[in-house]
Amino acid sequence: MSFLTAEWRKLAIANYAIDPKVLQPFVPAGTELDLWNGTCYVSLIGFLFKNTRLMGIRVPFHTNFEEVNLRFYVRYPDNGSWKRGVVFIKEIVPKFALAFVANTMYNENYVATAMKHSWNETETARMVAYAWKCKGKWQHISVAAGKELQEISAGQETEFITEHYWGYARCNDLKTNEYEVKHPRWGHYPVTDFSIDVDFGLNYGESFAFLNQQQPVSVMLAEGSEVAVEKKTLKIITL
């Protein structure tokens, strides 16, 4: 049985180019940074959890909720091939219990705070927005996009960002948690406009404050799907 099942829906994704040296202290043992055409990315992502179940059980008041995370991309060698995965700098949710379980079970960096979202549609467009409080100040990411869901083409940047099926969390210099995230290929809505009001230094530390003056390389809106997060495996790296 999967550790967690849910739907991840309407993923607003802003991708920033970053010096790999900034991320190196966060890279889990045994993994290496995964680059797209020579560029190292971090992604700010807001989305909605729906119909969430923990070990098959629906927990009252914890089934539908927002999440915003800052993540980057790694790969892990496995029997002659690469597992492509993500590492989270921080994950923000609105419920303390969610943060406690994720931090305890998966060694992630979840925090709980006030959050809200809005989804709106017109005849020709859809608008998706996620907001959260950080030290009393509201932050937000919002996108406007077309209504027609499109396939994500192979070999494109959008595929690189969305098609990572493993999660990695650093335990220490020699130990890393690995877990699989199962979902079908996603579709996306072409983005026509966006707004980001985030103090990256306030949210993620001074190492990321420079992003306040940087525009994203790209902004995406993925539809998402049903997902299953499998139980973790501890990787012990031998030097």
Sequence and secondary structure as in RCSB ss.txt:
>XXXX:A:sequence
MSFLTAEWRKLAIANYAIDPKVLQPFVPAGTELDLWNGTCYVSLIGFLFKNTRLMGIRVPFHTNFEEVNLRFYVR
YPDNGSWKRGVVFIKEIVPKFALAFVANTMYNENYVATAMKHSWNETETARMVAYAWKCKGKWQHISVAAGKELQ
EISAGQETEFITEHYWGYARCNDLKTNEYEVKHPRWGHYPVTDFSIDVDFGLNYGESFAFLNQQQPVSVMLAEGS
EVAVEKKTLKIITL
>XXXX:A:secstr
  SEEEEEEEEEEEEEE  HHHHGGG  TT EE  BTTB EEEEEEEEEEEEEETTB  TT SSEEEEEEEEEEE
EEETTEEEEEEEEEEEEES HHHHHHHHHHH   EEE  EEEEEEE SSEEEEEEEEEETTEEEEEEEEEESS E
E  TTSHHHHHH   EEEEE SSSEEEEEEEE    EEE EEEEEEE  HHHHH GGGGGGGG   SEEEEEEEE
EEEE   EEEE   
